[in-house]
Amino acid sequence: MRLRVEFTTEPFDLDEAPAHAVVAREVVEGAALDSVDVGPFGNTAEGGADAVLAAVDALLRRGLDAGATRISLQVNVIAEAGG
């Protein structure tokens, strides 16, 4: 099964990326994911279910430890090619 996670961390700071946003980016960029798109207002990552779920766990734990007061996320199942 393939999954896509979309997430944001708060509070926002448009002048400088807060520590929790930097940590979130490090988590998804360091995970064994197939694609990662990091932007100022939202982030998306895709991959196999185990890799995405492990990244979500690390994202939540490390993001909260780094000062996030809110982490919003959505996980979707991606239809496999030919399926």
N, C-alpha and C positions, 0 to 999 in steps of 0.2 A: 504494500500500500504506500502511495505517495501522499505527502501532506504539504500544505502551504500554511505558514504562520505569518500573520500581519500583526505588528505590535508598535506601541508607543510607550515611552516612559515619561513621567512627569515628576517634578515641575519643569516647565519649559524655560529655556533661557536662549533668546535669539542672538545674543551678543557672543556667548561662549558656550560650547557644549559642556553641560554639567557632567560630573563624574559618573552618574548612573547611565547617562547616554553613551559615554565612552566605553564603559564596561559592557553595555548591551551590544555595541558594535563589535567589540573584541570577542564576545561570546559567539555571535553568529558567524563572524569572519573566521574564527578558529575551529568551528564545528565542521564535521564531515557532511556538509550540505552541497547540493548541486548548484544552487544559485542563491545569491544574496543581493538585495538592493537596499541600501541604507540612504535615507534622505532626512531632511530637517523636520518633516512633519509626519513621517511614517516609515516603517521598515518592513520588508518582506523577505522571507527565506523559504526555500523549497528543498525537499529531499525525501529520502525514505523515512518511514514512520519512526523507526528507532532513533535515527539521527535528529529528526525534528523534535521529538519528545524529549530527548536528552538535552538539546539546546534550550528548549523552553524551561526545563527544570533549572538549568544553570542560569539562564536569563533572569528568572524570577528570584532565585536565591541571591545571586551576585548583584543584581540591580537594586534590590531592597537593601542589601548590606551597604551599597554605595550611595544610598540616600534617596532613592526613588520613593515618592509618597503614593504613587499610583502607577500601575503597569496595566495597560489595556491590551488584550490580545484576542485574536480570532484564529481558529485553526480550521482549515477546510481540507477535505479529501479531494485529491486531484485525479481525474479520470486518466487511466493509463492509456497510452497509444494503442489502438487496436482493440480496446476493451470496452 
